[in-house]
Protein backbone atom coordinates (compact mmCIF):
# COMPACT_ATOMS: atom_id res chain seq x y z
CA UNK A 1 0.00 0.00 0.00
CA UNK A 2 2.81 2.38 0.73
CA UNK A 3 4.39 1.56 -2.59
CA UNK A 4 1.45 2.97 -4.59
CA UNK A 5 1.40 6.16 -2.58
CA UNK A 6 4.97 7.13 -3.56
CA UNK A 7 4.96 5.85 -7.13
CA UNK A 8 3.42 8.99 -8.66
CA UNK A 9 5.80 11.52 -7.01
CA UNK A 10 8.84 9.36 -7.89
CA UNK A 11 7.73 9.18 -11.56
CA UNK A 12 7.13 12.94 -11.65
CA UNK A 13 10.48 13.64 -10.03
CA UNK A 14 12.28 11.24 -12.42
CA UNK A 15 10.56 12.77 -15.44
CA UNK A 16 11.36 16.30 -14.25
CA UNK A 17 15.05 15.49 -13.70
CA UNK A 18 15.29 13.67 -17.05
CA UNK A 19 13.67 16.60 -18.85
CA UNK A 20 16.05 19.02 -17.17
CA UNK A 21 19.05 16.93 -18.24
CA UNK A 22 17.85 16.70 -21.86
CA UNK A 23 17.06 20.42 -21.94
CA UNK A 24 20.45 21.34 -20.48
CA UNK A 25 22.17 19.11 -23.03
CA UNK A 26 20.32 20.75 -25.92
CA UNK A 27 21.12 24.25 -24.64
CA UNK A 28 24.80 23.30 -24.28
CA UNK A 29 24.83 21.95 -27.85
CA UNK A 30 23.24 25.11 -29.24
CA UNK A 31 25.60 27.39 -27.34
CA UNK A 32 28.61 25.33 -28.43
CA UNK A 33 27.60 25.62 -32.08
CA UNK A 34 27.10 29.36 -31.82
CA UNK A 35 30.40 29.76 -29.97
CA UNK A 36 32.29 27.84 -32.66
CA UNK A 37 30.65 29.94 -35.37
CA UNK A 38 31.55 33.14 -33.53
CA UNK A 39 35.15 32.04 -33.00
CA UNK A 40 35.53 31.27 -36.71
CA UNK A 41 34.15 34.71 -37.62
CA UNK A 42 36.52 36.37 -35.12
CA UNK A 43 39.44 34.48 -36.68
CA UNK A 44 38.45 35.70 -40.16
CA UNK A 45 38.14 39.28 -38.96
CA UNK A 46 41.49 39.17 -37.14
CA UNK A 47 43.17 37.85 -40.28
CA UNK A 48 41.62 40.67 -42.31
CA UNK A 49 42.74 43.30 -39.77
CA UNK A 50 46.31 41.92 -39.69
CA UNK A 51 46.44 41.94 -43.48
CA UNK A 52 45.20 45.53 -43.64
CA UNK A 53 47.70 46.64 -40.98
CA UNK A 54 50.61 45.07 -42.85
CA UNK A 55 49.42 46.61 -46.11
CA UNK A 56 49.08 50.04 -44.52
CA UNK A 57 52.58 49.87 -43.05
CA UNK A 58 54.09 48.92 -46.43
CA UNK A 59 52.17 51.65 -48.23
CA UNK A 60 53.24 54.29 -45.73
CA UNK A 61 56.87 53.33 -46.39
CA UNK A 62 56.49 53.81 -50.13
CA UNK A 63 54.08 56.77 -50.19
CA UNK A 64 56.73 59.18 -51.45
CA UNK A 65 57.69 56.98 -54.38
CA UNK A 66 55.99 57.78 -57.68
CA UNK A 67 56.47 54.27 -59.02
CA UNK A 68 53.86 51.63 -59.81
CA UNK A 69 53.83 49.47 -56.67
CA UNK A 70 51.95 46.47 -55.35
CA UNK A 71 49.31 47.77 -52.96
CA UNK A 72 47.61 44.57 -51.88
CA UNK A 73 47.50 40.84 -52.30
CA UNK A 74 44.47 38.82 -53.38
CA UNK A 75 44.41 35.05 -53.18
CA UNK A 76 41.86 33.09 -55.18
CA UNK A 77 41.82 29.79 -53.33
CA UNK A 78 40.45 26.89 -55.37
CA UNK A 79 39.54 24.55 -52.55
CA UNK A 80 36.91 21.88 -52.03
CA UNK A 81 37.69 20.83 -48.46
CA UNK A 82 36.35 21.85 -45.08
CA UNK A 83 35.38 25.53 -45.01
CA UNK A 84 36.95 25.97 -41.57
CA UNK A 85 40.34 25.34 -43.21
CA UNK A 86 39.84 28.03 -45.89
CA UNK A 87 40.80 30.98 -43.68
CA UNK A 88 44.07 29.46 -42.38
CA UNK A 89 45.07 28.43 -45.92
CA UNK A 90 44.27 31.89 -47.27
CA UNK A 91 46.25 33.49 -44.42
CA UNK A 92 49.20 31.13 -45.02
CA UNK A 93 49.42 32.10 -48.70
CA UNK A 94 49.02 35.83 -47.99
CA UNK A 95 51.73 35.68 -45.33
CA UNK A 96 54.13 34.16 -47.88
CA UNK A 97 53.61 37.14 -50.20
CA UNK A 98 53.23 39.96 -47.66
CA UNK A 99 56.80 41.11 -48.29
CA UNK A 100 55.84 42.04 -51.86
CA UNK A 101 53.42 44.77 -50.74
CA UNK A 102 55.10 48.11 -51.42
CA UNK A 103 57.52 46.69 -54.00
CA UNK A 104 57.74 48.09 -57.50
CA UNK A 105 55.80 45.98 -60.00
CA UNK A 106 58.65 45.95 -62.51
CA UNK A 107 61.07 44.47 -59.99
CA UNK A 108 58.95 41.40 -59.20
CA UNK A 109 60.01 38.13 -60.83
CA UNK A 110 56.84 36.11 -61.38
CA UNK A 111 58.75 32.82 -61.65
CA UNK A 112 60.13 33.32 -58.15
CA UNK A 113 56.72 34.40 -56.89
CA UNK A 114 55.20 31.17 -58.14
CA UNK A 115 57.90 29.05 -56.52
CA UNK A 116 57.11 30.43 -53.07
CA UNK A 117 53.96 28.29 -52.74
CA UNK A 118 53.96 25.99 -55.77
CA UNK A 119 54.04 22.30 -54.76
CA UNK A 120 54.29 23.13 -51.04
CA UNK A 121 52.68 20.94 -48.41
CA UNK A 122 50.90 22.88 -45.69
CA UNK A 123 50.05 21.20 -42.41
CA UNK A 124 47.01 22.58 -40.64
CA UNK A 125 45.49 21.28 -37.45
CA UNK A 126 43.37 18.59 -39.06
CA UNK A 127 45.18 17.58 -42.27
CA UNK A 128 47.85 18.33 -44.88
CA UNK A 129 47.27 20.19 -48.14
CA UNK A 130 49.36 20.43 -51.30
CA UNK A 131 49.35 23.90 -52.81
CA UNK A 132 49.88 24.59 -56.48
CA UNK A 133 49.93 27.94 -58.24
CA UNK A 134 47.75 28.28 -61.31
CA UNK A 135 48.13 31.87 -62.44
CA UNK A 136 49.71 35.09 -61.20
CA UNK A 137 48.67 38.62 -62.10
CA UNK A 138 51.02 41.40 -61.01
CA UNK A 139 49.73 44.98 -61.04
CA UNK A 140 48.86 47.25 -58.14
CA UNK A 141 47.11 44.10 -56.88
CA UNK A 142 49.11 40.87 -56.80
CA UNK A 143 46.45 38.30 -57.64
CA UNK A 144 47.40 34.67 -57.34
CA UNK A 145 45.29 31.59 -58.05
CA UNK A 146 46.20 28.73 -55.72
CA UNK A 147 44.74 25.23 -55.71
CA UNK A 148 44.75 23.42 -52.36
CA UNK A 149 44.34 19.65 -52.56
CA UNK A 150 43.92 17.69 -49.31
CA UNK A 151 46.38 14.85 -48.95
CA UNK A 152 44.95 11.54 -47.81
CA UNK A 153 46.12 10.33 -44.48
C-alpha positions as CSV (number, residue, x, y, z in Angstrom):
1,X,0.0,0.0,0.0
2,X,2.8,2.4,0.7
3,X,4.4,1.6,-2.6
4,X,1.5,3.0,-4.6
5,X,1.4,6.2,-2.6
6,X,5.0,7.1,-3.6
7,X,5.0,5.9,-7.1
8,X,3.4,9.0,-8.7
9,X,5.8,11.5,-7.0
10,X,8.8,9.4,-7.9
11,X,7.7,9.2,-11.6
12,X,7.1,12.9,-11.7
13,X,10.5,13.6,-10.0
14,X,12.3,11.2,-12.4
15,X,10.6,12.8,-15.4
16,X,11.4,16.3,-14.3
17,X,15.0,15.5,-13.7
18,X,15.3,13.7,-17.1
19,X,13.7,16.6,-18.9
20,X,16.0,19.0,-17.2
21,X,19.0,16.9,-18.2
22,X,17.9,16.7,-21.9
23,X,17.1,20.4,-21.9
24,X,20.5,21.3,-20.5
25,X,22.2,19.1,-23.0
26,X,20.3,20.7,-25.9
27,X,21.1,24.2,-24.6
28,X,24.8,23.3,-24.3
29,X,24.8,21.9,-27.8
30,X,23.2,25.1,-29.2
31,X,25.6,27.4,-27.3
32,X,28.6,25.3,-28.4
33,X,27.6,25.6,-32.1
34,X,27.1,29.4,-31.8
35,X,30.4,29.8,-30.0
36,X,32.3,27.8,-32.7
37,X,30.7,29.9,-35.4
38,X,31.6,33.1,-33.5
39,X,35.2,32.0,-33.0
40,X,35.5,31.3,-36.7
41,X,34.2,34.7,-37.6
42,X,36.5,36.4,-35.1
43,X,39.4,34.5,-36.7
44,X,38.4,35.7,-40.2
45,X,38.1,39.3,-39.0
46,X,41.5,39.2,-37.1
47,X,43.2,37.9,-40.3
48,X,41.6,40.7,-42.3
49,X,42.7,43.3,-39.8
50,X,46.3,41.9,-39.7
51,X,46.4,41.9,-43.5
52,X,45.2,45.5,-43.6
53,X,47.7,46.6,-41.0
54,X,50.6,45.1,-42.9
55,X,49.4,46.6,-46.1
56,X,49.1,50.0,-44.5
57,X,52.6,49.9,-43.1
58,X,54.1,48.9,-46.4
59,X,52.2,51.7,-48.2
60,X,53.2,54.3,-45.7
61,X,56.9,53.3,-46.4
62,X,56.5,53.8,-50.1
63,X,54.1,56.8,-50.2
64,X,56.7,59.2,-51.4
65,X,57.7,57.0,-54.4
66,X,56.0,57.8,-57.7
67,X,56.5,54.3,-59.0
68,X,53.9,51.6,-59.8
69,X,53.8,49.5,-56.7
70,X,52.0,46.5,-55.3
71,X,49.3,47.8,-53.0
72,X,47.6,44.6,-51.9
73,X,47.5,40.8,-52.3
74,X,44.5,38.8,-53.4
75,X,44.4,35.1,-53.2
76,X,41.9,33.1,-55.2
77,X,41.8,29.8,-53.3
78,X,40.5,26.9,-55.4
79,X,39.5,24.5,-52.6
80,X,36.9,21.9,-52.0
81,X,37.7,20.8,-48.5
82,X,36.3,21.8,-45.1
83,X,35.4,25.5,-45.0
84,X,37.0,26.0,-41.6
85,X,40.3,25.3,-43.2
86,X,39.8,28.0,-45.9
87,X,40.8,31.0,-43.7
88,X,44.1,29.5,-42.4
89,X,45.1,28.4,-45.9
90,X,44.3,31.9,-47.3
91,X,46.2,33.5,-44.4
92,X,49.2,31.1,-45.0
93,X,49.4,32.1,-48.7
94,X,49.0,35.8,-48.0
95,X,51.7,35.7,-45.3
96,X,54.1,34.2,-47.9
97,X,53.6,37.1,-50.2
98,X,53.2,40.0,-47.7
99,X,56.8,41.1,-48.3
100,X,55.8,42.0,-51.9
101,X,53.4,44.8,-50.7
102,X,55.1,48.1,-51.4
103,X,57.5,46.7,-54.0
104,X,57.7,48.1,-57.5
105,X,55.8,46.0,-60.0
106,X,58.6,45.9,-62.5
107,X,61.1,44.5,-60.0
108,X,58.9,41.4,-59.2
109,X,60.0,38.1,-60.8
110,X,56.8,36.1,-61.4
111,X,58.7,32.8,-61.6
112,X,60.1,33.3,-58.1
113,X,56.7,34.4,-56.9
114,X,55.2,31.2,-58.1
115,X,57.9,29.0,-56.5
116,X,57.1,30.4,-53.1
117,X,54.0,28.3,-52.7
118,X,54.0,26.0,-55.8
119,X,54.0,22.3,-54.8
120,X,54.3,23.1,-51.0
121,X,52.7,20.9,-48.4
122,X,50.9,22.9,-45.7
123,X,50.1,21.2,-42.4
124,X,47.0,22.6,-40.6
125,X,45.5,21.3,-37.4
126,X,43.4,18.6,-39.1
127,X,45.2,17.6,-42.3
128,X,47.8,18.3,-44.9
129,X,47.3,20.2,-48.1
130,X,49.4,20.4,-51.3
131,X,49.3,23.9,-52.8
132,X,49.9,24.6,-56.5
133,X,49.9,27.9,-58.2
134,X,47.7,28.3,-61.3
135,X,48.1,31.9,-62.4
136,X,49.7,35.1,-61.2
137,X,48.7,38.6,-62.1
138,X,51.0,41.4,-61.0
139,X,49.7,45.0,-61.0
140,X,48.9,47.3,-58.1
141,X,47.1,44.1,-56.9
142,X,49.1,40.9,-56.8
143,X,46.4,38.3,-57.6
144,X,47.4,34.7,-57.3
145,X,45.3,31.6,-58.0
146,X,46.2,28.7,-55.7
147,X,44.7,25.2,-55.7
148,X,44.7,23.4,-52.4
149,X,44.3,19.6,-52.6
150,X,43.9,17.7,-49.3
151,X,46.4,14.9,-48.9
152,X,45.0,11.5,-47.8
153,X,46.1,10.3,-44.5
